[in-house]
Amino acid sequence: MLPLIFRALSPAGVSAKLNIFIFHRVLPQPDPMLPFEPSAEQFNWMARFIARNFNVLTLSEAARRIQNGTLPAAAAVITFDDGYADNLEVAWPILNRYGIPATFFIATSFLDGGRMWNDEIIEAVRNAEAGQFDLSKFSLGAYTLTDTVSRVRTYETILGKLKYFEHVKRTQIAREIAFLNHVPGQSELMMTSTELKQLHAAGAEIGAHTQTHPILELLDDDKAFAEIEAGKIELESILGEAINVFAYPNGVPGKDCSVRHGEMVKKLGFQAAVTTEQACASASSKIFHLPRFTPWDRTPLRFAARSILHIRSSRH
Ligand SMILES: [Zn+2]
């Protein structure tokens, strides 16, 4: 039996609330350069907390049940974005330990040795020598690197500036900065196609996340459609199965994705899609714009408190 608080806040049926959690990575060991990503130890208590307090579903099942009013009490979905190799190696065994499902959104062009632009920058800043880190020729500012805290602050600032650069330019600049700081072009950061097949065969739900992870709102509609479609087709060809759920890259409604992209997702045959709007989903949510929630608290008590506040604040 689930604890009363979550059942009371989120009853079964037509007035049910749906908590969709977003994760990206689960680190085998804590990495001071990645203070916002949970370690295996932290994810272990998060997964245990979620398993004890929520009825965890895959996104496609939750989407079906939110529409026909049959969500269980305290319904939740665990999602992972992008396709990091640690999702299979570290997160999946922990999810299995607690018997809870998860949905993994994969940007296909980074499978088999790729690295996303944000990770290019993080690794460049990690590798850079202490002292001046001057990116003014890329219009990205100049920084002084000292300790790890200064490096984290520096890459956060750079990522914030570079995020809304034109998509191809963003990729090229990130690669050049990485190259200048001896970050190799190939990496084992993301899953291989074989690992993705293993994750799928083990029972994970796989969803699409475009091909090259552009901010869709910055693309013209033809390119946006092609990105969403290519990601779906590539996953279907790897896995030999229809891909039914989608996550918008970056995912802030009105800024990164819009109603137009929801129409595209629907036209391509997806059954549901998720944004990064911070809210609980409910029967009144749009099925192609379901909100999600990033659980960033790093202590069990704060994590529990935030989960309760999150559901309470979504009662409307
Ligand atoms: Zn993503």
Residues whose N, C-alpha, C, O or C-beta is under 5 A from the ligand:
A	BS01	ZN	D81 D82 P249 N250
